[in-house]
Amino acid sequence: MARVPLPSREDYPEDYRATYDRMQRERGVPTPHVFLALANMPNLMEALLTFTREMRHGSVMDQHHRELGIMMTARTANSAYEFDHHWNHAIRAGVTHAQLEALDAWETSPLFNDRERAVCRYAVEATRDIEVSDETWNALVPAFTLREAMDLVMAVAWYNAVARINGPLKVENEPWFRKI
């Protein structure tokens, strides 16, 4: 059970109910627990919704590689909630079930090509070590445009932040959530 309340619209401060309504419009009803947990900071929700919408819809990196990077970040950060939720996004983006099940072997598995390995290597190093080696960066940048690489940098950074929110708050999967 989450360590913080997951507020309903009725529980939400009246001055921020328009933001709560936006959260439900953009993130769905029932609303994912991570957003309900973050809703305990009503003064930041509008900015968070704008930021996360732009991260999802403004990215120029193809969804396949972006979701692979997010999955590798969640795996490395030991964030079960994000790993589970982005599983479905990754599958819809073309990452295969076999690849997701082989993430621990990304370096040697024939299921991953050089571009996918560059994404995984970046996500692992940025999550585990914060710094990334020149070798890792120099494999990423020729494989993607600078703008695509920056989208990955931001996605990995954001999902590291989310892992560090979900973990301490013990955000759990919703009863309705199912992996595909």
N, C-alpha and C positions, 0 to 999 in steps of 0.2 A: 504494500500500500504506500502511496506517495506520502512524503513527509509534509507536504503542503496541501491545502485544500485545492480542489479542482472546481473553481467557482462556476455557478450557474449564472445565467443572465440576471435573474432576480437578486442574486447575492452581490452583483457587481455594482460599484459606485455609480450612481445615476449620471454623474458628469462624464463618465466614460462608456456609457452603454452603446453609443454609436460605434465606438471602436470594437466593442464586444460583438456587435452585429456584423461588422466588417470581418472580424475573425471567423465567424460562423459562415458568412458568405464565401470567403476565400478558402477556408480550410475544411468546410463541411460540417454537417450535423449528423451524427454526433462528432464533436470536435476532438481531434487527437489530444491525448493527455499532455503531451509536451507543450502544446499551445495553452492548454488550460493551466498548467503549472506556471508558465511564463505570464499568464494573465494576472498573477498575483502582484505584478508590477504595472498597474494600469497606466501609469505615466509613460511607460516605454513601449506599450503594445502597438501604438500607431506606427512608430518608427520601425519596430521589429517586423511588422506586417509588410511595410513598404520595402524594407531591406530583403526579407526572405522572398517576396514576390519577384523582385528584380534579380535576385540570385537565380531563381528558377527560370524566369522567362527572358531575362536579358543576357544570359550566357551565350557566347558564340561557340563554345566548345560543344561538340556533339554530345548528346545525352548518354550514349554508350560509354564513352571514356569518362565523362563527369560522374556518372553513377558508379562506375568501377572504382574511381578514386574515393568516392564517399563510402562505398562498401569496405574498401581497404582501410580507410580511416577508422570506421566503426569497429572493424575487426581488431586493428592494432590498439585502439583505445579501450577495447573490451566493453563497448557500448551495445549491449544486447538490444535495447529498444531501437536505436538507429539502424543497427544491422537488420533487424527484423523488418522494420518499416521500409527501408530502402531496398530490401530484397525484391519487393514487387515492382518498384520503380526500375530497378536494374534489369529485371526480366523484360519489362515492357520496352526498355531501351536497347534490348538486343544482347545483353550479357546472358550467357547460357546458364542453366542450372548446373551443368558440369563445371563451368568456370567458378561459379559461386561456391560450390562444394570443394573446389581445389584451391581456394585462395591461400591456404597455408603453404602451397607448393608453387606459387606463382613464378618463382625464379627458375624452376626447372621443368615445369609442366609444359607439354607441347600444346596445351589448350590456349596458351597466351602468346600473342605475337610481340614484336619488339616495342610497338607503341603502347600496348597494354602493360608490358613490363615497366616501361618508363613511368607510366601513371602510378602503378603499384609501388614502385621503388620510391617515387617522390612522396606518396601518401604515407608510407611506412616511416621514412626518415623524418619527415616533417612532424609526424605524430610522436614518434618514439624519441627523437633526438632534438627536435625543434629546428636545428640547423640541417641543411642538406648539403651533401658533398658536391664539389664541382663536377665530379663524374655524373652524379644523378641529374644535376641541373643541365649539364651539357648533353645528356641523352634526351631530356624532356624538350628543350627548346628547338632543336632541329626537327623533332617529330611533330610539333605543333607550332602554330603562329604564336608570337609573344602574347597577343590578346587571349588566345585559348589557354596558354600556360598560366596567365594571370587569373583566368576564371578557375582553373584548378587550384591555384594557390589560395584563392579566397574560399572556395568550397571546402578544401581540406581544413583551413583555419576555422571556418564557421562550424563545421561538424566536430572539430575538436572542442570548440566552445560548448556545443550542444551536449557532447559526451560528458563534459565537466559540469553541466547543469543536471542532466538526467541522473547521473550516478549518485551524487550527494543527496538529491531530492528523492531518489528511489522511484522514479517515474516508471510505471509498468505498462505493458501492452493493454490496450482496451479489450474488453470482453468480446467485442465484435471483430477484432482484427484477425485476419487469416492470411498466411503466406500463399502465394499462387505457385 
